[in-house]
Amino acid sequence: MTSVTPPLCADCSTITERISVEGEEVFRCPGCGRRTYGTSDENDDLNLPSYSEVDEDGAVVVHHGNGEIDIEATAEYPQNDDAGENDLDGGDQDEPGPTADGWEPEVRDVLVKDLAYVLTGAWVWIYGDGEGWRFFTSADYDPDRGDTTVTITYSDGEVVREEPWPQARLVRAGSDTIPTASRPGPARLVKR
């Protein structure tokens, strides 16, 4: 059930355009590429079919249905074995630059409740907790069960319950490096 008028993009507030995906009418943001069904429930967008695009280097980038890059699927895509190979040669050891799979990690602003959608663990900086960057291995949030907090398990084994609404910064990178970035955009990583 899609909206009759094109909705504004939830990420960048650009007016979306109507497109057809696997026989369904959905909306796509021409600015950032985010896709949406245009309903009032953003969780509906999690059911959009995934898709792929070829970037300027010839690498295939796999996206979740809502337009977010699926880092794991992109890294495993067979045609990407040679893509970005030259980017990984040389460089300063203190500044790893691109990750081992050739994709530059990004700092993204998210809500704490959104950490529950990260399946493999990532770096998070929750505003106001005073801890800075911490690697979490899992996050659980299910308000339908009556639990209104997010349960976060960090790599050191600490389990913390957080409110779902505070803003946080997220970097999808392995636990062997740590982000030094403090704002959205490309994430600089250093070895731990």
DRENLUM-16027 format. One record per residue (C-alpha): residue number from 1; chain; x, y, z. Coordinates in steps of 0.001 Angstrom, whole numbers, padded with zeros to 6 digits. Example, Ala and Ser with C-alpha at 12.3 -4.5 7.8 and 13.67 -1.06 7.14 Angstrom:
<sites>
SITE / pos / unit / c1 / c2 / c3
SITE / 1 / A / 012300 / -004500 / 007800;
SITE / 2 / A / 013670 / -001060 / 007140;
</sites>
This chain:
<sites>
SITE / pos / unit / c1 / c2 / c3
SITE / 1 / A / 000000 / 000000 / 000000;
SITE / 2 / A / 001943 / 003016 / -001288;
SITE / 3 / A / 001281 / 006700 / -000862;
SITE / 4 / A / -000583 / 008551 / -003637;
SITE / 5 / A / 001783 / 011556 / -003546;
SITE / 6 / A / 005553 / 011117 / -003478;
SITE / 7 / A / 006751 / 011336 / 000123;
SITE / 8 / A / 009848 / 013185 / 001289;
SITE / 9 / A / 012966 / 011071 / 001785;
SITE / 10 / A / 013389 / 010138 / 005454;
SITE / 11 / A / 017180 / 010628 / 005164;
SITE / 12 / A / 017622 / 013858 / 003192;
SITE / 13 / A / 014079 / 015354 / 002817;
SITE / 14 / A / 014213 / 015353 / -001007;
SITE / 15 / A / 010960 / 014689 / -002881;
SITE / 16 / A / 011025 / 011057 / -004028;
SITE / 17 / A / 010099 / 009726 / -007456;
SITE / 18 / A / 007829 / 006783 / -008222;
SITE / 19 / A / 009546 / 003665 / -009656;
SITE / 20 / A / 008533 / 000058 / -010297;
SITE / 21 / A / 010439 / -002710 / -008495;
SITE / 22 / A / 009538 / -006317 / -009274;
SITE / 23 / A / 006038 / -005240 / -010277;
SITE / 24 / A / 005480 / -003066 / -007198;
SITE / 25 / A / 005276 / 000712 / -007188;
SITE / 26 / A / 007697 / 002236 / -004676;
SITE / 27 / A / 009471 / 005578 / -004265;
SITE / 28 / A / 013171 / 006354 / -004714;
SITE / 29 / A / 015059 / 009446 / -003579;
SITE / 30 / A / 017003 / 010951 / -006505;
SITE / 31 / A / 019407 / 012549 / -004018;
SITE / 32 / A / 020604 / 009693 / -001810;
SITE / 33 / A / 019019 / 006613 / -003449;
SITE / 34 / A / 016892 / 005564 / -000462;
SITE / 35 / A / 013807 / 003559 / -001422;
SITE / 36 / A / 010498 / 003474 / 000414;
SITE / 37 / A / 006969 / 002135 / 000082;
SITE / 38 / A / 005782 / 005560 / 001235;
SITE / 39 / A / 003790 / 004278 / 004211;
SITE / 40 / A / 003895 / 005912 / 007623;
SITE / 41 / A / 005709 / 002861 / 009069;
SITE / 42 / A / 009435 / 002849 / 008154;
SITE / 43 / A / 009642 / -000833 / 009175;
SITE / 44 / A / 007648 / -001637 / 006006;
SITE / 45 / A / 010706 / -000556 / 003982;
SITE / 46 / A / 012723 / -003434 / 005439;
SITE / 47 / A / 010679 / -005759 / 003184;
SITE / 48 / A / 011692 / -004014 / -000060;
SITE / 49 / A / 013601 / -006351 / -002422;
SITE / 50 / A / 017372 / -005866 / -002467;
SITE / 51 / A / 019134 / -004699 / -005622;
SITE / 52 / A / 022624 / -004046 / -006984;
SITE / 53 / A / 024380 / -001306 / -008978;
SITE / 54 / A / 027803 / -001030 / -010595;
SITE / 55 / A / 029978 / 001842 / -009305;
SITE / 56 / A / 032490 / 003922 / -011297;
SITE / 57 / A / 035292 / 001406 / -010538;
SITE / 58 / A / 033285 / -001499 / -011976;
SITE / 59 / A / 032511 / -003038 / -008576;
SITE / 60 / A / 029011 / -004327 / -007859;
SITE / 61 / A / 027404 / -002628 / -004849;
SITE / 62 / A / 024544 / -004587 / -003264;
SITE / 63 / A / 021838 / -002568 / -001521;
SITE / 64 / A / 019166 / -003525 / 000985;
SITE / 65 / A / 015724 / -002759 / -000398;
SITE / 66 / A / 015578 / 000643 / 001308;
SITE / 67 / A / 018776 / 001747 / -000475;
SITE / 68 / A / 021250 / 001191 / 002368;
SITE / 69 / A / 024452 / -000566 / 001228;
SITE / 70 / A / 024597 / -004223 / 002266;
SITE / 71 / A / 028284 / -004323 / 003174;
SITE / 72 / A / 028439 / -008083 / 003767;
SITE / 73 / A / 026717 / -009017 / 000487;
SITE / 74 / A / 028789 / -006487 / -001449;
SITE / 75 / A / 032032 / -007861 / -000032;
SITE / 76 / A / 031017 / -011416 / -000954;
SITE / 77 / A / 029941 / -010547 / -004514;
SITE / 78 / A / 032176 / -012633 / -006857;
SITE / 79 / A / 032821 / -009841 / -009389;
SITE / 80 / A / 034297 / -007662 / -006639;
SITE / 81 / A / 037335 / -009868 / -006044;
SITE / 82 / A / 039459 / -007638 / -008297;
SITE / 83 / A / 037603 / -004342 / -007771;
SITE / 84 / A / 039532 / -001816 / -005722;
SITE / 85 / A / 042568 / -004116 / -005567;
SITE / 86 / A / 044985 / -001254 / -006253;
SITE / 87 / A / 043458 / 000800 / -003431;
SITE / 88 / A / 044650 / -001719 / -000876;
SITE / 89 / A / 048331 / -001726 / -001862;
SITE / 90 / A / 050841 / 000285 / 000185;
SITE / 91 / A / 049723 / 003186 / 002329;
SITE / 92 / A / 050542 / 004257 / 005858;
SITE / 93 / A / 050158 / 001462 / 008429;
SITE / 94 / A / 048615 / 003877 / 010963;
SITE / 95 / A / 045868 / 004788 / 008505;
SITE / 96 / A / 044335 / 001570 / 007117;
SITE / 97 / A / 041996 / 003512 / 004800;
SITE / 98 / A / 039644 / 001108 / 003024;
SITE / 99 / A / 038695 / -002044 / 004865;
SITE / 100 / A / 040042 / -005405 / 003750;
SITE / 101 / A / 037054 / -005913 / 001483;
SITE / 102 / A / 037812 / -002649 / -000355;
SITE / 103 / A / 034904 / -000563 / 000941;
SITE / 104 / A / 035448 / 002687 / 002797;
SITE / 105 / A / 033483 / 002612 / 006049;
SITE / 106 / A / 031068 / 005447 / 006756;
SITE / 107 / A / 030018 / 007164 / 009978;
SITE / 108 / A / 026208 / 007323 / 010062;
SITE / 109 / A / 023856 / 008992 / 012521;
SITE / 110 / A / 021267 / 006507 / 013808;
SITE / 111 / A / 018868 / 006057 / 016699;
SITE / 112 / A / 019912 / 003586 / 019393;
SITE / 113 / A / 016942 / 001352 / 018469;
SITE / 114 / A / 018382 / 001018 / 014925;
SITE / 115 / A / 021378 / -000895 / 016320;
SITE / 116 / A / 019080 / -003953 / 016536;
SITE / 117 / A / 019154 / -004145 / 012701;
SITE / 118 / A / 022966 / -004553 / 012576;
SITE / 119 / A / 023529 / -008303 / 012428;
SITE / 120 / A / 027308 / -008641 / 012600;
SITE / 121 / A / 028353 / -006082 / 015208;
SITE / 122 / A / 029802 / -002618 / 014636;
SITE / 123 / A / 031267 / 000428 / 016321;
SITE / 124 / A / 028842 / 002749 / 018114;
SITE / 125 / A / 029171 / 006064 / 019936;
SITE / 126 / A / 026010 / 006814 / 021906;
SITE / 127 / A / 025650 / 010516 / 022640;
SITE / 128 / A / 025692 / 011367 / 026301;
SITE / 129 / A / 027045 / 008081 / 027656;
SITE / 130 / A / 030615 / 009409 / 027956;
SITE / 131 / A / 032181 / 006174 / 026667;
SITE / 132 / A / 033144 / 007181 / 023109;
SITE / 133 / A / 033498 / 004480 / 020439;
SITE / 134 / A / 032658 / 000939 / 021615;
SITE / 135 / A / 032332 / -002246 / 019559;
SITE / 136 / A / 029016 / -004020 / 020129;
SITE / 137 / A / 028353 / -007612 / 019154;
SITE / 138 / A / 024554 / -007538 / 019397;
SITE / 139 / A / 021608 / -005295 / 020149;
SITE / 140 / A / 018057 / -006414 / 020925;
SITE / 141 / A / 014966 / -004196 / 020718;
SITE / 142 / A / 011405 / -005491 / 020498;
SITE / 143 / A / 008748 / -003115 / 021885;
SITE / 144 / A / 006056 / -005654 / 020914;
SITE / 145 / A / 007314 / -007869 / 023775;
SITE / 146 / A / 006722 / -005010 / 026213;
SITE / 147 / A / 010414 / -004141 / 026552;
SITE / 148 / A / 010937 / -000488 / 025674;
SITE / 149 / A / 014736 / -000424 / 026057;
SITE / 150 / A / 017527 / -001611 / 023779;
SITE / 151 / A / 019778 / -004322 / 025237;
SITE / 152 / A / 023316 / -003870 / 023878;
SITE / 153 / A / 026088 / -006448 / 024358;
SITE / 154 / A / 029583 / -005012 / 023929;
SITE / 155 / A / 032654 / -006980 / 022845;
SITE / 156 / A / 034053 / -006922 / 026397;
SITE / 157 / A / 030932 / -008807 / 027584;
SITE / 158 / A / 029221 / -005830 / 029237;
SITE / 159 / A / 025456 / -005742 / 028721;
SITE / 160 / A / 023817 / -002305 / 028883;
SITE / 161 / A / 020187 / -001249 / 028568;
SITE / 162 / A / 019666 / 002030 / 026706;
SITE / 163 / A / 016644 / 004111 / 025803;
SITE / 164 / A / 015732 / 003634 / 022101;
SITE / 165 / A / 015587 / 007283 / 021047;
SITE / 166 / A / 018989 / 008867 / 021736;
SITE / 167 / A / 021127 / 009596 / 018735;
SITE / 168 / A / 024234 / 007531 / 018123;
SITE / 169 / A / 026970 / 007298 / 015519;
SITE / 170 / A / 027548 / 003968 / 013792;
SITE / 171 / A / 030504 / 002605 / 011797;
SITE / 172 / A / 030309 / -000872 / 010281;
SITE / 173 / A / 033898 / -002036 / 010643;
SITE / 174 / A / 035634 / -004974 / 012295;
SITE / 175 / A / 036692 / -005040 / 015928;
SITE / 176 / A / 040394 / -005090 / 014996;
SITE / 177 / A / 040306 / -001363 / 014132;
SITE / 178 / A / 038743 / 001605 / 015901;
SITE / 179 / A / 037157 / 004711 / 014299;
SITE / 180 / A / 038733 / 008102 / 014906;
SITE / 181 / A / 035956 / 010044 / 013155;
SITE / 182 / A / 033560 / 012200 / 015131;
SITE / 183 / A / 031083 / 013268 / 012440;
SITE / 184 / A / 029141 / 011642 / 009577;
SITE / 185 / A / 031136 / 010825 / 006470;
SITE / 186 / A / 034136 / 008620 / 005660;
SITE / 187 / A / 035441 / 006906 / 008805;
SITE / 188 / A / 039149 / 006887 / 009487;
SITE / 189 / A / 040162 / 003656 / 011200;
SITE / 190 / A / 043298 / 002884 / 013190;
SITE / 191 / A / 044555 / -000498 / 014370;
SITE / 192 / A / 043585 / -001382 / 017953;
</sites>
